[in-house]
Amino acid sequence: QKLAAAMNPAYALMEKKTAYKDATTYNNFYEFGTDKADPAQTAGSLKTRPWTITIDGEVKKPLTLDLDALLKLAPLEERIYRLRCVEGWSMVIPWIGYSLSALLKKIEPTGSARYVEFTTLDDKKQMPGLHSPVLDWPYVEGLRLDEANHPLTLLTLGMYGEVLPNQNGAPVRITVPWKYGFKSAKSIVRIRLTRDQPRTAWNNAAPHEYGFYSNVNPQVDHPRWSQASERRIGEDGLFTRKRKTLMFNGYSEVASLYSGMDLKKFF
Amino acid sequence: MTPDRLQIARIKQILFVCALIPFLRLLGFALTDRLGANPLEFISRNTGDWTLYFLSITLAITPLRRLLHVGWIVQLRRMLGLFGFFYASLHFLTFLWFDHFFDLEEMWKDVLKRPFITVGFAAFVCLLPLALTSTNRMMKRLGRHWQRVHRLIYGILPLGVLHYYWMKAGKHDLSQPLLFALLIAVLLSLRLWWRWSGRRAASAVS
């Protein structure tokens, strides 16, 4: 299903886009199974309409929006972002959406709001992977409010000129391109503004391996593998050396969000 | 119901071809571009899986022949073990070639720094003497020591499963490694049990 959007020239990345087939058949979305081929096969059971998303917590105007309202809330833009998975591979994907800040402005965070928490749908009937106890469901992710308000943080409703395929987090997800992929919560049903740092799914499951921040950082290795390099899916074949991973995945404009912070400690 | 020499030779031929199927499948996939979005990951996982399968079957031979009274299957054990080594070598080669491009220094860094790789590497190194002493001549030459060398497998398989466990731990998906751990625990404790209960058949224990 087509989704019209104008290219935002500020994010018209000059890198080869990942093939649609790779981007839609190689996914980490544990609600649909832990194998990366699983979501493409099992996500058909997800019903993306009707869909509502509730925004509440430390806000002056809590809000529940359906998908159509969400699609009309701000002009849709196309943006090409690099996506770096914590597992050491990467893709380049043309997303469609608008800055999350547009939505956050509407609900008017209170003075004590410091974090934004995203919750993924938690319905065993639609998501077979929820039967397996690999994570503490529902999947929760979070950002600091200033991170969430950064123009790069994209409330995402489509990719490749279409609405999001189910396995990529339909009907609405976020995309935070300077952080490892798992920080970008999929199939979101609730956005909550909080005073305290949210308990996020992977940080909860393995705090020594996955930090709350999880910024792409070639200098901080995962305990089980190096993060210094990555394999670009579809481009870096078996006989190509992996490419160097860039600090903040190349989005150096976010560096000021972390000035004065020890990113080895707050990894 | 014991097969005669000719039948065993036939069974071995069939087993040989069957054991090559996973390798041929990989080769076919590689040639027809069907290794998926991340070919390195595919090959690496696939060869790792088959290493564990073959080594587990090898370890199951002794309990099986005692429990099912099929003594002759011991004649298949060497081939099964060597196929385990074959897939382990492919697994290691994938790591050395496609992950590190034969940069030995880089590889060593990885081996030393990351317990998950350390353990896998150690298991592979321990497999080498087993493979090298698998010929009839070496068996004869080593005599009683041969069995002692080949008991290394009791350590190698747990290391291999630990390697797999740590790999899967990242995914928090431990059902498969735990299944392997259980299987190997059963296979090893059967041996201990037989040993302790002193009911050692003349041909047993390996």
Interface residues (C-beta under 8 A of the other chain):
Chain A: D22 T25 Y26 T34 K36 A37 E87 W89 S132 V134 L135 A205 A206 E209 D221 H222 P223 R224 W225 S226 R231 I233 G234 G237 L238 F239 R241
Chain B: G36 A37 N38 P39 L40 E41 I43 F98 F101 D110 K113 R114 P115 F116 W166 M167 A169 G170 K171 H172 D173 S175
